[in-house]
Amino acid sequence: MTPMTPAHSSPLTDRPQLGLRERKKIKTRTAIRDATYALIKEQGYDATTIEQIAERAEVSPSTVFRYFPTKEDIVLTDEYDPLMLEELRARPAAESWMDSVRHVMHRSMDALLAEDPEAVRIRAHLAVQIPAVRARMIESMSATGRLLRGAIAERHGLDPDSLEVRVYAMSLVGGLMEVNITWAENDCQDDLRELVDRALDVIEQGLPAKKA
């Protein structure tokens, strides 16, 4: 992993002080998510309702829907996407693109697991076990791919709407989605960093040589 330099601080960790209103929003979102994970752990995904989540989080159902349009949106999170893109854009121009991607992915994995490892594991399992969650994850990853196209185009001086940039961006996003699924299928026992590196190796180098 390419180390960060003092000239390139990370938006994943070096975030500006938030105002009171924003802190309250984060507190509410966190309470809703914590309530959801607790209920799912107790009684399963299908049995957990928005009304139960609202009661456990001590908010109204309308508040839950104001923050999260669907139950699937509660268990999936995309707050890190803009921060990861900021960090990609902040990496040194002389650094290879794949080194930049590896660096940012390692840091995002570390941040997610440090924040709430149990929630990360629950999300991973739900994405494999619950069709509605997996469908929402695919939709979310597609939106992430559209954001990633801009960062790729900026670094390489290309048109973000070109077929080449579209395909490359979605190969990255799709590869990382399969990392999440593989991790969950193996009961979250694998090293996420190693899985990320293996996925990026395939994108960068192609399939490994056929075993003799």
C-alpha angles and dihedrals in degrees: 000000000000108000121237116249124217089250092061110051118183124249086208090070110010099065123158120252109273126225124249094260093051092046090053091052091051091048091052094047090049092049091051093048094045090050091049095050091047093051094045090051090051101043111003134259101281094049093052114095133192089243091056091047091051092049093049092047091045094236134109123266088244089058090053090052091046090061100031123028093202140015088250090059090056095058095042121065131199100169090112095057097082091043092051091050091050090052092048089054090048095056117108113276090228092058116098115256094240092050088053092049093048092049094050094043092051091051094047091050090049091048094049094047093045092050098052117338093181092055091049090054093047091052092049093051093046091052088058100038105037116061093203092054092048091049090051090047091054090049091049092048090053089056089048089053091056090053092046091055089068094054092046092049092049094051095046101034093241137135109269089213095053118115091239094056092043093052094045093049093049092046088059094045094044092048092053091048089056089050088058093047094046091049091052094045088056090052092256091287098126126091105261092208091055091049091050091050092049091050092049091047090058092049091047101038107018128236118340119256117279112266115249 
